[in-house]
């Protein structure tokens, strides 16, 4: 019976990890749909490299920094790097690597449409091999935050808030997209090319999130995997309703983009407390996450922070709320440790990411040229088009005529 129980637990962990891995497809569709068609191939490439490069780096370095045997004051772990044919670690590593890839993918959408592919490849190993694993050790590897009493069941803070903070650092370094702000600094509409793809991506993410949250029980035998599935469902639904309502009130229309992003905000918000927050309070948690996500998107846009997919707000702001909600709505955490932990994760993720992005920018450069951006990163970076039958704007108008609409990122930021 013991062998059967171990086998069932391992099957559940692998199945849950597969569900989380499929979230990469959801991220790719959301990011591609919420950005312009001329950058869709570039988005796909970044998502593939997030997982491909990230998996190898996490196998070589990241897993050891997160879950290695010895620690340095609870700050960093050592050991279990380059583990070879260790069946005892295989299922655990597989479940953890898909979480690392999720943290990396959050950044991709926020800086979409204006970043060199080569520069992005330089950054990706840092998030999966260093920045994310160290925070993982703090919370899930027996590090100093877990000893302090910080609680995050499935990653509102460890994964999503961290990714949102890193995304903010990237956006501040590269600046807004050309044409996003007027000469006076007023935000202009720069819609994505397919709400259909975006909506499909959100549904895929919602589906995969059941592995993210329920799978974080790390076992099936003797564990309640149904309650996290219920709270995940209710929070996602409430997040969508909350975002729709507040967007309807503010804009006068039930906006599609805000509504489907509300699903993701609700999912992010409940992730930390999915196993301990009651069903009714899960609805409250998701609803509040959807509302504050909309407010965060609007505020950041007015401040000159151009995030095409709303990743900073969906993952960062809603992730912060999720960390706090655990203390407010369950008995698993106190408020002070949650606030200290949130502050530590935000400072670490933003600070290290900003340094890496700034170093890349000063050496090989982060941003493509204005002409390359207007032409589209598919063509300039990859020599192809995701939609070769389409005739994009750059083939109809003179690029020089379009450049006055493309405000200098520094001007938009200062405005």
Buried (B, 14 or more C-beta within 10 A) or exposed (E): EEEEEEEEBBEBBBEBBBBBBBBBBBBBBBBBBBBBBBBBBBBBBBBEBBBEBBBBBBBBBBBBBBBBEEBEEBEBBEEBBEBEEEEEBBBBBBBBBBBBBBBBBBBBBBBBBBBBBEBBBBBBBBBBBBBBBBBBBBBBBBBBBBEBBBBBBBBBBBBBBBBBBBBBBBBBBBBBBBBBBBEEBEBEEBEBBBBEBBBBBBBBBBBBBBBBBBBBBBBBBEBEBEBBBBBBBBBBBBBBBBBBBBBBEEEEEEBBBBBBBBBBBBBBBBBBBBBBBBEEBBBBBBBBBBBBBBBBBBEBBEEBBBBBBBBBBBBBBBBBBBBBBBBBBBEBBBEEBBBBBBEBBBEBBBBBBBEBBBBBBEEEBBBBEBBBBBBBBBBBBBEEBBBEEEEBEBEEEEEEEBBEBBBBBEBBBEB
